[in-house]
Amino acid sequence: MERVVITGMGMISPLGQDAGSFWDRLVQGRSGIGRIEAFDTSAYKSRIAGMVKGFDGEGRFGRKEARKMDRFCQFALAAAEEALEQSGLLRQELNKERTGVYVGSGIGGIQTLLEQSRTLLERGPGRVSPTLVPMMISNMAAAAISMRWDLQGPTLSPVTACSIGNTAIGEAFRAIRYGAADVILAGGAEAAVTEISMASFGNAAAISMRNDEPERASRPFDAGRDGFVMGEGAGILVLESLTHARRRGAEILAEVTGYGASSDAYHMVATHPEGRGAALAMQAALAEAGAVPEDVNVISAHATSTELGDRSEALAIRRVFGESTGRIPVTANKSMTGHMLGAAGGAEAIALVQSLRQGIIPPTINQEQPDPECGLDVVANKARKAELRLGMSNSFGFGGHNAVILLKKWEDEEDF
């Protein structure tokens, strides 16, 4: 079996439109959450989100091409281009038949659907765009990336709700490990901060109503949390076999060593109260990596800032790690980005890679009164330096989908 490494990363997020800006602001503890300006929110219960500011799709892709792509697809293409540039693959001869794309989206082109629904109601069926369906469907981000660079290898668009990024990375890891491809771009993209999304989540009392102080609204593991904050963006990584990366002299950023997936088999939107499925996914990732709980140095939590979700994840962590729990730092990136839904796993994998490389754990901001029922060593409000070798990233989604990956620091002296 092949070992699988990461050689490129690309990011569009509320903290910046490249992986470097995202990481810098994450370490600084800066929030990307603010008031929604894309539409009138005066009638909505929640009026805040983690928005990507100043993204110019027409400037990046040209007006003609941009008009054929929903915002989520534009985010995916931009992140993929950055990841490919960092990997060096665009400057080398590439076996396109052995290069795949595993990029998903939870909601797809919902903005396009809303716009065309208005057109149908106001102007009639003859004015609905013939490109509605290809702009709306969730697999179009993966398709657009493959078409832009003529990548003919396996292409997959997982739809596992908020665990999409980790599902994509994990499935790509296995495809490369077992020889189905040499290189796969993996991650997720989302642009779902729309009128209907905000109305639905608001009526479900799932999102924060802290409208007067948006930067303090997302507060995972804090006793004062009142719901998640929606976010948007894209996080995409280049995965390739160690053999392929060595052959072309690529800079290796980290190694993927384990992947675990499970189902809560419990509820449409609520996580299992005992963290059953989450624990199973963590245990499976450790088993595939040949690791034990004591090997893990940092956990990037799913931690959306909901009361039940944070507590059930904390319970699952304590179940898996036992006596080791208190010595393992836990961080929650969503405190600064909001919940980027299908893009969250890819974004958090990028942050974990950077943590392993630099020995810095980004903070979980807005920790004013830690929830005593969580009982974790949360990296509160300020980044922490630490010796890091193996990190775990958790992602969980509606329907009970759970996906966990293990990333290992790349150490030349050991691995070459």
Secondary structure, 3 states (H helix, E strand, C coil): CCCEEEEEEEEEECCECCHHHHHHHHHHCCCCEEECCCCCCCCCCCCEEECCCCCCHHHHHCHHHHCCCCHHHHHHHHHHHHHHHHHCHHHCCCCHHHEEEEEECCCCCHHHHHHHHHHHHHHCHHHCCCCHHHHHCCCHHHHHHHHHCCCCCCEECCCCHHHHHHHHHHHHHHHHHCCCCCEEEEEEEECCCCHHHHHHHHHCCCECCCCCCHHHCCCCCECCCCCECEECEEEEEEEEEHHHHHHCCCCCCEEEEEEEEEECCCCCCCCCCCCHHHHHHHHHHHHHHCCCHHHCCEEECCCCCCHHHHHHHHHHHHHHHHHHHHHCEEECCHHHHCECHHHHHHHHHHHHHHHHHHCEECCECCCCCECCCCCCEECECCCEECCCCEEEEEEEECCCEEEEEEEEECCHHHHC
